[in-house]
Amino acid sequence: MEAFALGEIGLPVDRYVKTTWREYVLIVRGFNRRRSHEFEHTRAICYMIAGVNRDPKKVFPSIEKFWPLPTDDDGIDDKSEEKRLMGILEKFKQGKLYK
């Protein structure tokens, strides 16, 4: 956590020491959101370059298939993901997660 905050995010040490857990989570979310926008931008540029140089006789894949990103919608709805995570949390509370 410290290496990520100080190295990747670039928080000064005095700011890191004073950061609450809530602030840290918000900082990490913002960092990840900015990073995903950068990757989406890079993907769009690569997709356009590949589209210009493609064979017009072949079917060109969608941008998501061309370069999948972790932020792409994978078809998992929020309710089922919440249910899955709550199940893991319950197993952890009961001490059965790693058995």
N, CA, C and O of each residue as an XYZ file, in Angstrom:
396
protein
N       0.829     -1.176      0.000
C       0.000      0.000      0.000
C       0.881      1.249      0.000
O       0.641      2.185     -0.763
N       1.881      1.257      0.842
C       2.758      2.412      0.923
C       3.529      2.605     -0.379
O       3.666      3.727     -0.866
N       4.029      1.511     -0.938
C       4.781      1.601     -2.196
C       3.897      2.135     -3.316
O       4.348      2.935     -4.135
N       2.654      1.703     -3.356
C       1.726      2.175     -4.389
C       1.430      3.655     -4.210
O       1.461      4.421     -5.174
N       1.142      4.060     -2.971
C       0.791      5.458     -2.704
C       1.959      6.393     -2.984
O       1.785      7.445     -3.600
N       3.128      6.016     -2.540
C       4.287      6.894     -2.706
C       4.898      6.782     -4.099
O       5.340      7.780     -4.669
N       4.921      5.572     -4.646
C       5.566      5.363     -5.950
C       4.673      5.615     -7.135
O       4.964      6.473     -7.968
N       3.586      4.873     -7.220
C       2.694      4.975     -8.376
C       1.869      6.258     -8.378
O       1.810      6.967     -9.382
N       1.242      6.544     -7.264
C       0.370      7.712     -7.190
C       1.189      8.986     -7.009
O       0.816     10.040     -7.523
N       2.293      8.896     -6.290
C       3.151     10.049     -6.099
C       2.763     10.939     -4.931
O       3.055     12.134     -4.930
N       2.101     10.352     -3.933
C       1.757     11.142     -2.747
C       3.031     11.488     -1.975
O       3.907     10.638     -1.821
N       3.142     12.718     -1.493
C       4.262     13.038     -0.606
C       4.114     12.272      0.714
O       2.999     11.947      1.120
N       5.214     11.990      1.369
C       5.195     11.186      2.590
C       4.310     11.823      3.656
O       3.529     11.122      4.300
N       4.413     13.126      3.855
C       3.604     13.762      4.896
C       2.116     13.678      4.583
O       1.301     13.556      5.498
N       1.754     13.743      3.320
C       0.342     13.598      2.918
C      -0.121     12.156      3.111
O      -1.247     11.917      3.549
N       0.740     11.198      2.786
C       0.400      9.782      2.949
C       0.136      9.450      4.419
O      -0.815      8.737      4.738
N       0.973      9.967      5.298
C       0.839      9.679      6.727
C      -0.474     10.227      7.280
O      -1.068      9.621      8.172
N      -0.929     11.357      6.767
C      -2.152     11.998      7.259
C      -3.419     11.510      6.554
O      -4.524     11.896      6.936
N      -3.271     10.676      5.542
C      -4.417     10.223      4.753
C      -5.222      9.179      5.519
O      -4.665      8.222      6.056
N      -6.536      9.374      5.562
C      -7.410      8.363      6.168
C      -7.638      7.240      5.158
O      -7.332      7.374      3.973
N      -8.179      6.139      5.655
C      -8.467      5.012      4.757
C      -9.451      5.421      3.670
O      -9.281      5.033      2.514
N     -10.472      6.193      4.011
C     -11.468      6.649      3.040
C     -10.806      7.507      1.963
O     -11.072      7.331      0.774
N      -9.952      8.426      2.379
C      -9.253      9.277      1.409
C      -8.366      8.442      0.497
O      -8.287      8.693     -0.705
N      -7.694      7.440      1.081
C      -6.829      6.570      0.283
C      -7.631      5.828     -0.773
O      -7.212      5.751     -1.928
N      -8.774      5.284     -0.394
C      -9.626      4.558     -1.347
C     -10.073      5.492     -2.464
O     -10.073      5.094     -3.629
N     -10.453      6.717     -2.139
C     -10.872      7.676     -3.160
C      -9.716      8.064     -4.082
O      -9.903      8.219     -5.289
N      -8.540      8.216     -3.516
C      -7.366      8.539     -4.334
C      -7.069      7.402     -5.301
O      -6.796      7.644     -6.477
N      -7.119      6.172     -4.822
C      -6.845      5.010     -5.677
C      -7.898      4.885     -6.773
O      -7.561      4.592     -7.921
N      -9.170      5.104     -6.434
C     -10.229      5.052     -7.451
C      -9.996      6.101     -8.533
O     -10.132      5.814     -9.722
N      -9.649      7.308     -8.123
C      -9.370      8.363     -9.088
C      -8.176      8.032     -9.960
O      -8.196      8.273    -11.167
N      -7.137      7.481     -9.355
C      -5.947      7.074    -10.099
C      -6.309      6.013    -11.136
O      -5.904      6.104    -12.295
N      -7.073      5.009    -10.713
C      -7.467      3.938    -11.633
C      -8.370      4.455    -12.749
O      -8.263      4.003    -13.889
N      -9.251      5.389    -12.436
C     -10.134      5.961    -13.454
C      -9.322      6.737    -14.495
O      -9.553      6.599    -15.696
N      -8.374      7.549    -14.032
C      -7.524      8.292    -14.973
C      -6.707      7.343    -15.836
O      -6.570      7.545    -17.042
N      -6.169      6.314    -15.209
C      -5.360      5.351    -15.956
C      -6.206      4.606    -17.007
O      -5.741      4.371    -18.123
N      -7.432      4.242    -16.652
C      -8.275      3.537    -17.618
C      -8.644      4.461    -18.783
O      -8.749      4.002    -19.920
N      -8.842      5.757    -18.514
C      -9.115      6.700    -19.609
C      -7.910      6.816    -20.543
O      -8.067      6.928    -21.758
N      -6.714      6.787    -19.971
C      -5.508      6.840    -20.794
C      -5.413      5.605    -21.693
O      -5.078      5.720    -22.872
N      -5.707      4.432    -21.141
C      -5.665      3.211    -21.940
C      -6.754      3.215    -23.018
O      -6.521      2.754    -24.135
N      -7.928      3.728    -22.690
C      -8.993      3.804    -23.684
C      -8.593      4.739    -24.826
O      -8.896      4.467    -25.988
N      -7.930      5.814    -24.504
C      -7.458      6.756    -25.519
C      -6.423      6.096    -26.422
O      -6.500      6.206    -27.645
N      -5.454      5.411    -25.817
C      -4.427      4.710    -26.579
C      -5.049      3.630    -27.453
O      -4.653      3.457    -28.606
N      -6.017      2.905    -26.911
C      -6.690      1.861    -27.684
C      -7.414      2.455    -28.882
O      -7.370      1.887    -29.973
N      -8.077      3.587    -28.695
C      -8.812      4.223    -29.801
C      -7.863      4.647    -30.917
O      -8.178      4.483    -32.095
N      -6.715      5.187    -30.557
C      -5.742      5.604    -31.570
C      -5.229      4.388    -32.338
O      -5.162      4.414    -33.567
N      -4.868      3.325    -31.623
C      -4.382      2.103    -32.281
C      -5.457      1.495    -33.175
O      -5.160      0.998    -34.261
N      -6.692      1.537    -32.720
C      -7.806      0.984    -33.502
C      -7.988      1.762    -34.800
O      -8.213      1.176    -35.859
N      -7.888      3.086    -34.710
C      -8.025      3.896    -35.925
C      -6.876      3.641    -36.900
O      -7.095      3.563    -38.108
N      -5.662      3.512    -36.386
C      -4.512      3.233    -37.259
C      -4.673      1.873    -37.918
O      -4.425      1.726    -39.115
N      -5.086      0.886    -37.145
C      -5.287     -0.457    -37.706
C      -6.434     -0.452    -38.709
O      -6.388     -1.163    -39.713
N      -7.462      0.350    -38.439
C      -8.600      0.422    -39.358
C      -8.231      1.017    -40.698
O      -8.760      0.600    -41.729
N      -7.342      1.973    -40.701
C      -6.908      2.603    -41.949
C      -6.100      1.618    -42.784
O      -6.185      1.622    -44.012
N      -5.323      0.784    -42.125
C      -4.423     -0.136    -42.823
C      -4.974     -1.550    -42.964
O      -4.224     -2.465    -43.306
N      -6.246     -1.748    -42.714
C      -6.805     -3.100    -42.743
C      -7.186     -3.524    -44.164
O      -7.279     -2.706    -45.079
N      -7.398     -4.817    -44.310
C      -7.871     -5.371    -45.575
C      -9.385     -5.169    -45.635
O     -10.105     -5.721    -44.804
N      -9.882     -4.395    -46.592
C     -11.322     -4.118    -46.633
C     -12.176     -5.353    -46.911
O     -13.392     -5.310    -46.723
N     -11.577     -6.429    -47.344
C     -12.334     -7.645    -47.640
C     -12.577     -8.486    -46.389
O     -13.434     -9.370    -46.387
N     -11.832     -8.211    -45.341
C     -11.970     -8.984    -44.103
C     -12.822     -8.220    -43.103
O     -12.851     -6.990    -43.095
N     -13.514     -8.973    -42.261
C     -14.332     -8.372    -41.210
C     -13.400     -7.801    -40.148
O     -12.479     -8.470    -39.681
N     -13.657     -6.558    -39.779
C     -12.829     -5.900    -38.776
C     -13.486     -6.057    -37.413
O     -14.684     -5.807    -37.283
N     -12.730     -6.465    -36.390
C     -13.336     -6.699    -35.074
C     -13.762     -5.393    -34.403
O     -13.310     -4.309    -34.774
N     -14.630     -5.520    -33.422
C     -15.015     -4.348    -32.635
C     -13.799     -3.891    -31.832
O     -12.829     -4.633    -31.679
N     -13.862     -2.683    -31.331
C     -12.730     -2.141    -30.574
C     -12.486     -2.955    -29.305
O     -11.342     -3.095    -28.872
N     -13.549     -3.493    -28.706
C     -13.391     -4.306    -27.492
C     -12.694     -5.621    -27.787
O     -11.916     -6.101    -26.963
N     -12.954     -6.212    -28.944
C     -12.292     -7.467    -29.312
C     -10.875     -7.196    -29.818
O      -9.978     -8.018    -29.632
N     -10.680     -6.048    -30.455
C      -9.372     -5.659    -30.963
C      -8.366     -5.525    -29.823
O      -7.240     -6.014    -29.917
N      -8.779     -4.858    -28.745
C      -7.901     -4.655    -27.592
C      -8.763     -4.644    -26.334
O      -9.221     -3.579    -25.919
N      -8.994     -5.792    -25.722
C      -9.812     -5.845    -24.510
C      -9.130     -5.122    -23.351
O      -7.917     -5.225    -23.168
N      -9.914     -4.402    -22.584
C      -9.420     -3.727    -21.388
C     -10.178     -4.244    -20.166
O     -11.326     -4.670    -20.288
N      -9.558     -4.210    -19.009
C     -10.250     -4.660    -17.797
C     -11.498     -3.840    -17.485
O     -12.400     -4.319    -16.797
N     -11.553     -2.610    -17.987
C     -12.704     -1.743    -17.702
C     -13.864     -1.971    -18.657
O     -14.931     -1.387    -18.469
N     -13.684     -2.804    -19.678
C     -14.788     -3.098    -20.591
C     -15.877     -3.846    -19.841
O     -15.589     -4.610    -18.920
N     -17.106     -3.632    -20.225
C     -18.227     -4.328    -19.600
C     -18.145     -5.794    -19.995
O     -18.204     -6.132    -21.177
N     -18.009     -6.659    -19.000
C     -17.859     -8.089    -19.279
C     -19.164     -8.857    -19.151
O     -19.162    -10.088    -19.161
N     -20.266     -8.152    -19.031
C     -21.566     -8.809    -18.982
C     -21.993     -9.238    -17.591
O     -23.072     -9.809    -17.436
N     -21.189     -8.985    -16.586
C     -21.555     -9.344    -15.216
C     -22.313     -8.174    -14.613
O     -21.793     -7.062    -14.530
N     -23.539     -8.429    -14.195
C     -24.311     -7.338    -13.598
C     -23.879     -7.117    -12.150
O     -23.302     -8.000    -11.516
N     -24.165     -5.942    -11.653
C     -23.709     -5.557    -10.324
C     -24.302     -6.417     -9.216
O     -23.622     -6.701     -8.230
N     -25.554     -6.835     -9.359
C     -26.207     -7.630     -8.310
C     -25.540     -8.991     -8.144
O     -25.286     -9.425     -7.021
N     -25.253     -9.671     -9.269
C     -24.624    -10.987     -9.161
C     -23.198    -10.870     -8.633
O     -22.738    -11.740     -7.894
N     -22.498     -9.804     -9.006
C     -21.147     -9.594     -8.495
C     -21.185     -9.302     -6.996
O     -20.345     -9.795     -6.244
N     -22.160     -8.501     -6.563
C     -22.316     -8.207     -5.141
C     -22.618     -9.481     -4.359
O     -22.075     -9.691     -3.274
N     -23.477    -10.322     -4.906
C     -23.835    -11.578     -4.249
C     -22.608    -12.485     -4.137
O     -22.390    -13.109     -3.098
N     -21.813    -12.558     -5.194
C     -20.609    -13.377     -5.179
C     -19.625    -12.881     -4.115
O     -19.064    -13.675     -3.360
N     -19.424    -11.573     -4.066
C     -18.491    -11.004     -3.094
C     -18.985    -11.160     -1.657
O     -18.188    -11.377     -0.745
N     -20.295    -11.050     -1.458
C     -20.850    -11.243     -0.120
C     -20.657    -12.691      0.333
O     -20.410    -12.945      1.511
N     -20.769    -13.636     -0.599
C     -20.518    -15.037     -0.273
C     -19.076    -15.265      0.158
O     -18.817    -16.016      1.098
N     -18.147    -14.625     -0.520
C     -16.736    -14.736     -0.152
C     -16.506    -14.123      1.227
O     -15.767    -14.674      2.042
N     -17.142    -12.980      1.483
C     -17.003    -12.322      2.783
C     -17.533    -13.210      3.910
O     -16.911    -13.311      4.967
N     -18.669    -13.845      3.686
C     -19.229    -14.733      4.713
C     -18.305    -15.915      4.978
O     -18.111    -16.296      6.132
N     -17.734    -16.499      3.929
C     -16.790    -17.606      4.111
C     -15.579    -17.135      4.905
O     -15.072    -17.851      5.769
N     -15.120    -15.920      4.600
C     -13.973    -15.369      5.320
C     -14.289    -15.184      6.796
O     -13.472    -15.509      7.658
N     -15.487    -14.657      7.088
C     -15.889    -14.445      8.487
C     -15.979    -15.757      9.252
O     -15.683    -15.806     10.446
N     -16.383    -16.811      8.571
C     -16.535    -18.116      9.217
C     -15.217    -18.899      9.243
O     -15.146    -19.988      9.812
N     -14.189    -18.340      8.628
C     -12.890    -19.010      8.610
C     -12.814    -20.149      7.618
O     -11.929    -20.998      7.726
N     -13.718    -20.190      6.654
C     -13.773    -21.287      5.689
C     -13.213    -20.911      4.320
O     -13.276    -21.708      3.383
N     -12.673    -19.718      4.202
C     -12.254    -19.239      2.884
C     -11.087    -20.038      2.323
O     -11.065    -20.349      1.132
N     -10.125    -20.368      3.159
C      -8.924    -21.034      2.668
C      -8.883    -22.510      3.018
O      -7.813    -23.119      3.004
N     -10.029    -23.094      3.331
C     -10.059    -24.519      3.687
C     -10.551    -25.328      2.537
O     -10.649    -26.551      2.639
